[in-house]
Amino acid sequence: MDPAASHLLGELIQSRFVASLATLHEGLPYASMIPYATWQDAAGERLLLVTHVSRLSAHTRDMLESPRVCLLITAPDATGDAEPVPPQALPRVSIPAVAEFIDREHPDHGTLARAYLEKFPSAADWFQLGDFSIVTFTPAGSARFVAGFARAMTVSAAQLQAAVSIAGHG
C-alpha cells in the first residue's frame, strides 16, 4: 500500500465516529451501528477498536453468542457546496474482527474506557449502568480497503495497525 493510501486509511478510521457492525442474528446476517474509538498499546503492536454496548441490544447478544464480526467504516457523503462523489468512490474499509467483552476487573478496562470517553465524553454516565460493557474488536485476518473508485486493496493487520498509528500521531 502506498503512503497516500495508508494515510487515507488511517485518517478514515481515526476520524469517523460510527461503524456498521455485522453480526449473526438467529443464523442470519444482521447489521447495526455502533460508536467506536481506537486504542493502541504503547509499543504500537496492538490495535483495538473499542465500543461500549448495552446487554439489552440485539448486537450485544449476537456477539456473546458468536464473537466473529465485521466492521464497515465509510467516509461521509459530500455535503454543502462540495462536488458530489459517486457512492462507489467513497473511501471505506471492511474489517473482520473478533469481539471481546472486557470485565471491569480486567487490567486494561480503565485505559480502554478512557480511550472511548476521550471520543465520547457524553457517554460517561452510561459507565455507571450495570448493563453496559466495553467491547474490543481485534482485527482478524485481512481487511478490505477501498481508497476510491477502482482502488480496492487487501490490507494486512500490520498495515492497518501502521496506518492508524501514523494517523494518530499526525
URVEN-V404572 format. One record per residue. N is the residue number from 0. RES is the residue in one letter. SS is DSSP state (@ for helix, = for strand, . for the rest). NEAR is the number of other C-alpha atoms within 8 Angstrom. D_CENTER is the distance of its C-alpha to the mean C-alpha in Angstrom with 2 decimals. Layout:
{{N/RES/SS/NEAR/D_CENTER} {N/RES/SS/NEAR/D_CENTER}}
This chain:
{{0/M/./7/20.07} {1/D/./5/21.99} {2/P/@/6/21.19} {3/A/@/6/20.63} {4/A/@/9/17.99} {5/S/@/12/16.26} {6/H/@/11/16.48} {7/L/@/9/15.17} {8/L/@/14/12.06} {9/G/@/16/11.44} {10/E/@/10/12.37} {11/L/@/13/10.21} {12/I/@/9/6.88} {13/Q/@/11/8.85} {14/S/@/6/10.70} {15/R/./10/8.78} {16/F/./8/8.62} {17/V/=/9/7.49} {18/A/=/13/5.94} {19/S/=/11/8.54} {20/L/=/12/8.58} {21/A/=/11/11.53} {22/T/=/14/13.79} {23/L/=/11/17.51} {24/H/=/10/19.61} {25/E/./4/23.25} {26/G/./5/23.04} {27/L/=/6/21.62} {28/P/=/8/18.26} {29/Y/=/9/16.58} {30/A/=/8/13.81} {31/S/=/8/12.66} {32/M/=/8/10.58} {33/I/=/9/8.49} {34/P/=/9/8.02} {35/Y/./12/5.46} {36/A/=/12/6.72} {37/T/=/11/6.95} {38/W/=/10/10.03} {39/Q/=/11/12.45} {40/D/./8/15.85} {41/A/./5/18.98} {42/A/./6/19.94} {43/G/./9/16.78} {44/E/./8/16.76} {45/R/./8/13.69} {46/L/=/12/10.01} {47/L/=/11/7.87} {48/L/=/11/4.59} {49/V/=/15/6.92} {50/T/=/12/8.09} {51/H/=/11/11.79} {52/V/=/10/13.41} {53/S/=/9/17.06} {54/R/./10/18.94} {55/L/./7/20.65} {56/S/./8/17.75} {57/A/@/8/18.18} {58/H/@/10/14.61} {59/T/@/11/15.17} {60/R/@/10/18.42} {61/D/@/12/17.01} {62/M/@/12/14.62} {63/L/@/7/17.70} {64/E/@/6/19.75} {65/S/./9/17.57} {66/P/./10/14.51} {67/R/=/10/13.68} {68/V/=/14/10.91} {69/C/=/11/9.05} {70/L/=/12/5.98} {71/L/=/11/7.53} {72/I/=/13/6.88} {73/T/=/11/10.50} {74/A/./9/12.91} {75/P/./5/15.19} {76/D/./8/18.64} {77/A/./8/21.51} {78/T/./6/23.30} {79/G/./4/26.75} {80/D/./4/28.98} {81/A/./6/26.39} {82/E/./5/27.31} {83/P/./7/25.58} {84/V/./8/23.27} {85/P/./6/23.54} {86/P/@/6/20.42} {87/Q/@/6/20.63} {88/A/@/10/20.38} {89/L/./15/17.16} {90/P/./11/14.63} {91/R/=/12/11.61} {92/V/=/12/9.56} {93/S/=/11/9.31} {94/I/=/12/7.75} {95/P/=/13/9.96} {96/A/=/13/9.18} {97/V/=/12/11.36} {98/A/=/12/10.86} {99/E/=/8/13.20} {100/F/=/8/14.83} {101/I/=/10/16.00} {102/D/./8/19.57} {103/R/./6/20.99} {104/E/./5/23.30} {105/H/./7/20.71} {106/P/./5/21.40} {107/D/./6/17.84} {108/H/@/12/17.50} {109/G/@/8/18.84} {110/T/@/7/16.80} {111/L/@/11/13.46} {112/A/@/9/14.94} {113/R/@/8/16.00} {114/A/@/12/12.67} {115/Y/@/15/11.41} {116/L/@/11/14.86} {117/E/@/7/15.11} {118/K/@/8/12.60} {119/F/./8/13.96} {120/P/@/8/17.55} {121/S/@/6/18.83} {122/A/@/8/17.10} {123/A/@/9/19.49} {124/D/@/7/21.98} {125/W/@/7/19.66} {126/F/@/9/19.50} {127/Q/@/6/23.21} {128/L/./7/22.86} {129/G/./6/23.42} {130/D/./7/21.34} {131/F/=/11/17.95} {132/S/=/13/15.96} {133/I/=/14/13.11} {134/V/=/12/10.84} {135/T/=/13/8.96} {136/F/=/11/7.16} {137/T/=/10/9.23} {138/P/=/13/9.05} {139/A/./9/12.37} {140/G/./8/14.65} {141/S/./11/14.22} {142/A/=/14/11.63} {143/R/=/11/13.33} {144/F/=/13/13.27} {145/V/=/13/15.64} {146/A/./13/16.87} {147/G/./10/19.43} {148/F/./9/22.23} {149/A/./6/23.39} {150/R/./7/20.99} {151/A/=/10/18.85} {152/M/=/8/18.18} {153/T/=/8/16.90} {154/V/=/11/14.89} {155/S/./9/15.40} {156/A/@/11/13.20} {157/A/@/6/15.55} {158/Q/@/10/15.16} {159/L/@/12/11.37} {160/Q/@/12/12.09} {161/A/@/10/15.00} {162/A/@/12/13.48} {163/V/@/13/10.97} {164/S/@/11/13.98} {165/I/@/10/16.35} {166/A/@/11/14.47} {167/G/@/8/14.22} {168/H/./5/17.97} {169/G/./4/19.04}}
